[in-house]
Amino acid sequence: MLLILVLLGVVNALQTITHYGVSRLIEKSVYIKSRNECTYGVIMYPGAGKRGESYIGLCNKISERMNDSVSFLLLDLNSMSPFEVDRFSNRIGKYSVEYMKEQNSDLENIYFMGHSAGAYFAISPAERYGSGLIQLGSVLNSKGVLPWKKKSLKRYKRPVLTYLGGKDGYINYLNSVQEFESVGMDLVVDKPIIVDDDINHLMMGDNKETDIAKFLGKKDNPSELPLELAHDKISSRIAMFLNKDDRLIMDMVRSHKKISNYLALNDNINDICENIQRKVVNSKDGYEVKVDNVIYENKYDFIISKPEISKGVIRVNSFLKSMKCRGYLSSSLVIKMKTQESVMEDDAYRGMEVYDSWSAKDINREIFESIFIESCPVNIVFEEDRIYSNEIDSSLKWLKSDIEIDFDKKENVLRVRSPVLNTGNNKVAAFNGMLYMKLLTPQLAEEIKTLYL
């Protein structure tokens, strides 16, 4: 998203939009007049590289649900995208409102609707000149998580509908976490946040990829939902928002529950880590293996830490690693344990009988299956661990690696593979018998499930 804004800034930095220029822009845009008495006006700011006509299908669906009482102005910004908000977006918004009122003299309710980057551009003019904001595939960035200006949803002066797709490959649906934290559940009528699992980013328009997206390497996630049904679903949420329909609260409660359940998935991460060590040991006959996990907040402290056994207690070290650089908002689990062999050499466990030690592949599968009511879908492949042998540079290679999560759109197959370092019988006693893994967390598994499956 930041790259899109920078690109648009370079293209438009030297352009000045005069009154005449704005008038010409509006004249080139798509105006859809309501068939019946106009009670609502909607000014559409398209996504980067999109034309106003890309949203005709969605707007027609909204009209159907609103008894043809909505007029639309679908801006055709083309190369004149309003990068500088104060100079461009607000000016375009001001004249767009005036234009809508010229076409409908009694019109009072004028909403701004934006898709993706267009929603960002619509934030300020909607607050200044509109009755409310409808943002599709975007958020106000209440907690400053995203690389653009923070705008608190709770303190925003107009009603806002935030609509996100669970399969959105451009703006992750988990950005709704910060928005829910901002408003809580006390402003659901004016600030609804909706997440629909089977909607992706492009379905909010004409479902066509733009040249800008191709240039920046942006890729949307596939959805089996037909575009017309997607527009049915999206238009339903927008119509309820415009009509202040209380039924929209049920959709927000459902979305809030989804996010709340997601946040709770890592609540027992300590127990998960301890059980992973027990599965690595995998003792027979219920033999008690005592484990104590330490979660490190600081990455450096984790890196220099070592697992150990003291008085029969295996100390495991773990760290939740950000996966943002890989496009995920959930963290992976990085864990340092003792190998099965090294545990059996300790006096407290000598003579213990064991089954085969669990691999990272086995653990990932179990974590993933835990979020499904039934077994995992057949199109998920848990590949054999990527093993880093006991060599001088193995630790560094393992540290630089990440759990591999690859979704093949053509084959509709998701592949998961973990990097594993086993120090084995290291000549240096301090590094002997250690097992390092990078694994899924329940939250990461849930995010993958929503995005791809």
Order of alpha helices (4+ residues) and beta strands (2+ residues): alpha-alpha-beta-beta-alpha-beta-alpha-beta-alpha-beta-beta-alpha-beta-alpha-alpha-alpha-alpha-beta-alpha-beta-beta-beta-alpha-alpha-beta-beta-alpha-beta-beta-beta-beta-alpha
